[in-house]
Amino acid sequence: MIYTTPDYYDKFKCIADKCEDTCCAGWQIVIDEDSLEKYRKFKGDYVWKVMACVDWETGTFRQDKTKRCAFLNEENLCELYKNAGEHSLCKTCREYPRHTEEFDGVREITLSISCPEVARILMDCMEPVAFVTEEKPQIEETEDFTDFDPFLFSILEEARTEMIKIIQDRSLPIKDRAVLVLAMAHDMQGRINRSQMFACAEAIQKYTKEKARTYVKNYIAQKDKASEEALTREMFEKLYKLEVLRDDWKEILHNTQNALFFTMQESYAQLRKDFESYKAEHPNIDIHLEQIFVYFLFTYFPGAVYDGEVFAKAQMSVYCTWMVELLWMAEWLTNGRNLEKKKMTELLYRFSREVEHSDDNLKLLDKMMEKKYILK
């Protein structure tokens, strides 16, 4: 079995009650079948608490009115862990924030940026992220990959490698990198739709050339500011279509929207220009955006092997990175045109929690991103 992880993977260690947030509140924790069976056979003094805290009908842990897990105490520590040990945790609780995507003979394990500590680790990464691949004996059972297309997967792996190189090319503006990635994915999508998968290699190489960079630079330059503002509004409003996991998330969206589009003194175009000037004086912001872009692309792009929607996966990665930047931009504006790393980190993990921890949100976003929004 081939395992791949980001190079910052081993830096993570749960800080438990020292964390400013908790992974045991705000969403339902689904219990795997093996753990449910373990809880049914639970013995000892703590058995009645276990029986009461498991929702046997839905296969989840019960929550209080504030959506906190029934096992979570006032110190933000797990009572199940304290009373029955680490082996008593379900698979979700044991593995989070580790996120595994499995393919035929391949397991890719990332750390979810919905965890505040992981978000901090990623925000501290200033060098381009690398990925560590090693072969290990297969221990756990794997899924059935009867319908898996190994040729398409190899194409996606090659494309992702080149896309990440583009994203990490700091000689280019972050917007140019994003459009190059989208253009490559769009070109690939057309060839896949025409059953010309062998021609995808040509498309991949096409967008690594200087000619493509020049074309993209000119393409961006000819877009007018009014259409950019209209697209920005349209894309941000799509966040309102997603399921809300925490009650204050809509307030964050409203505040961002008001700051950027409704209550500002100058036009959005001028505001954007001012923010770009601020970023030029604080180049770490684009480095943070680069790392976020790589995170989303690495995690979700290979999933196109199951539905063939290459462009949707690439556009989703751009979209999520862009929306985080808009959250930061609004914070910059309302904070006296200044950005603090701590607040940027908070907005990053809050965005991830809302988008990545709802299967419905991921499916809806995936479907929405099939349409060519950002390149239109």
Beta strands, then each sheet from edge to edge (+ up, - down):
strand 1: 2-6
strand 2: 54-55
strand 3: 60-61
strand 4: 98-103
strand 5: 106-111
strand 6: 131-135
sheet 1: 4+ 5- 1- 6+
sheet 2: 2+ 3-
end
